[in-house]
Every structure is written in C-alpha cells, then in structure tokens.
Amino acid sequence: MSVALNWVDAGEHEHLTAAPVREAVRGHAEVRVAPIDPELADTAAFCAHYGMTPETSANCVVVAAKRGGETTYAACLVLATDRADVNGVVRRHLGARKASFAPMAEATGLTGMEYGGITPFGLPRGWPVLVDEAVAATPHVVVGSGLRRSKLWVPGKLVAALPGAEVIALAQR
C-alpha cells in the first residue's frame, strides 16, 4: 500500500524548499511541493513508498566537465527510467575532454542543496541545465526540492523553460 502525497503550492510553503529553490519557484503557481520522509528521498524508495512511477520522476545530477585544466559545471535531468549519457552526449555537448559526476561535497556546496534533493530549480547562474527530451515532454514530473524532506511536482515544459535549459536527447535508454 502506498502513502498519498499532499501536494501544495510551493510558493506558499517555502519551508519545504532549499533557499536557492525558493526564489526560482516563487510566482509559479503550477509548482507544487509535498513533504516526504527524508529516508525515502532516493528515487526507487520514493516511488515504491508513495506510489509514483519512475516514468513520472526525474533525477538531476551535477556534472563536472574538464578541459584544459578548467572545470565547468552543468546539471543533467533525465527520467528515473533512464541514465544520462555523461561520457558521450554530455561531454561532447559541453565541449569537454572529460566529464563525470561532481563529487557530493562539490555538488552540494555549489548548489546550496542537499545531496539526494538536487533540482534544476535555483542552480547557480550560468550553469547549463541539460534536460532530456522525455522530461520536457512529460506533462508533470517529480524532481527534488533542494531538500531530502520534500519533492516538487512540476510541468515538464516549465523545466524545459528554466534559465540555461537546453532540451536534448540526453538519456541512455
């Protein structure tokens, strides 16, 4: 038996989002937030407990791209059924010699978000946000809130319209 989520207006429940996320979702009434058990923030556990499907959940990862001694960062968002092609599509798209998942301390320090709650909302200015075309085409998708204790429910088209967002074929299926 799954536990029902209580989706509420994220702008009216700012305590359920990380500080950088609050500003990014303010004024977007279509962004909903629900509290969850932080021990169930990882996608598989979340979906199983709350009765959500991986096809309506998306994972956001921070990628460190290196070229010529310089590191740049980007966020990648793919459905939970898929994996981001970091070593192929992402690396080439960012023009990097090497691309890998950013270490946890870097990802959380740079974003101001908790590991397991990183979201495409409220990322540092100038970061590319690579959104897989399947996420953009999903009517609504569950993403992190910046905190492990809640999730956002957002239209896929809103994610695709975020500052720095680029919709590309990003996933390995």
C-alpha positions in Angstrom: 0.0 0.0 0.0 1.4 3.4 -1.0 1.2 6.6 1.0 -0.6 9.5 -0.6 1.3 12.8 -1.1 -0.2 16.1 -0.1 0.8 18.4 -3.0 0.6 22.1 -2.1 1.6 25.4 -3.6 5.4 25.6 -3.3 5.3 29.4 -3.0 3.1 29.2 0.0 5.2 26.5 1.7 8.7 27.8 1.3 9.9 25.9 4.3 9.7 22.8 2.2 12.3 24.0 -0.3 16.0 24.9 -0.1 16.9 28.6 -0.1 18.1 28.8 -3.8 15.0 26.9 -4.9 12.5 29.3 -3.2 13.4 32.2 -5.4 13.3 30.0 -8.6 9.8 28.7 -7.9 8.3 31.9 -6.5 5.5 33.1 -8.7 5.0 29.7 -10.4 1.6 28.6 -9.0 1.9 25.4 -11.1 4.9 24.2 -9.0 3.7 22.0 -6.2 5.6 20.6 -3.2 4.9 17.7 -0.8 6.7 16.7 2.3 8.2 13.2 2.3 10.2 11.0 4.7 13.9 12.1 4.1 14.9 8.4 4.4 12.9 7.8 1.2 14.3 10.6 -0.9 16.2 8.3 -3.3 14.0 7.7 -6.4 13.4 3.9 -6.1 12.4 4.1 -2.4 10.3 7.2 -3.0 8.4 5.7 -5.9 7.8 2.4 -4.1 6.6 4.1 -0.9 4.5 6.9 -2.4 3.1 5.0 -5.4 4.7 7.1 -8.1 6.2 5.7 -11.3 9.7 6.1 -12.4 8.3 7.5 -15.7 7.0 10.5 -13.8 10.1 11.0 -11.7 13.3 12.7 -12.8 16.8 12.7 -11.4 19.0 15.7 -11.5 22.8 15.2 -11.4 25.6 17.7 -11.3 28.3 17.0 -13.9 31.9 18.4 -13.7 33.3 18.9 -17.2 37.0 19.4 -17.6 39.0 20.8 -20.4 42.5 22.5 -20.4 42.7 22.5 -16.6 39.4 24.3 -16.2 36.3 22.7 -14.7 32.8 23.8 -15.6 29.6 22.5 -14.1 26.2 21.6 -15.6 23.0 19.9 -14.4 21.5 17.0 -16.2 17.9 15.9 -15.8 16.6 12.5 -17.0 13.6 10.4 -16.2 14.2 7.9 -13.5 13.9 5.1 -16.1 17.0 6.4 -17.9 20.6 7.3 -17.3 22.3 10.5 -18.5 25.0 9.7 -21.2 27.6 11.7 -19.3 30.7 10.3 -21.1 29.2 10.7 -24.6 26.4 13.2 -25.2 27.0 15.4 -22.2 30.8 15.5 -22.6 30.5 16.4 -26.3 27.7 18.9 -25.8 29.8 20.7 -23.1 33.0 20.6 -25.3 34.9 18.8 -22.5 37.8 16.4 -22.6 36.4 14.6 -19.6 33.0 14.7 -17.9 32.0 12.9 -14.7 29.5 13.2 -11.8 30.6 16.0 -9.5 31.7 14.8 -6.0 29.0 15.1 -3.4 30.7 17.8 -1.5 31.2 19.9 -4.6 27.6 19.4 -5.8 26.0 20.3 -2.5 28.5 23.2 -1.8 28.0 24.8 -5.2 24.2 24.4 -5.4 23.3 25.1 -1.7 21.1 21.9 -1.9 21.2 18.6 0.0 22.5 15.5 -1.7 19.5 13.5 -2.9 17.4 16.6 -3.3 19.3 18.5 -6.0 16.9 20.0 -8.5 17.2 22.0 -11.7 15.4 24.9 -9.9 17.7 27.5 -8.3 21.0 26.4 -9.7 23.9 28.8 -10.0 23.6 31.4 -12.8 25.3 30.4 -16.0 25.1 26.7 -15.5 23.8 24.8 -18.5 20.7 22.7 -17.5 20.6 19.8 -19.9 17.0 18.4 -20.0 16.3 15.1 -21.7 13.6 15.5 -24.3 11.5 12.8 -22.5 11.4 15.0 -19.3 10.3 18.1 -21.3 7.6 16.0 -22.9 6.2 14.7 -19.6 3.0 16.5 -18.5 4.2 16.6 -14.9 7.4 15.3 -13.3 8.6 14.8 -9.7 12.0 16.4 -9.0 14.0 17.3 -5.9 13.2 20.4 -3.9 16.8 21.1 -2.8 16.0 19.2 0.4 15.7 15.5 1.1 12.4 16.0 3.1 10.2 17.1 0.1 9.7 16.8 -3.6 8.4 19.2 -6.3 5.7 18.3 -8.9 6.2 20.5 -12.0 5.2 20.6 -15.6 7.9 19.2 -17.9 7.5 22.3 -20.1 8.4 24.5 -17.2 11.6 22.6 -16.6 12.5 23.0 -20.3 12.0 26.7 -19.9 14.3 27.3 -17.0 17.2 29.7 -17.3 20.1 27.9 -19.1 17.9 24.9 -20.1 18.6 23.1 -23.3 16.4 20.2 -24.3 18.5 17.4 -26.0 18.5 13.7 -26.4 20.5 13.1 -23.2 19.5 9.7 -22.0 20.7 6.2 -22.4 17.6 4.1 -22.6 
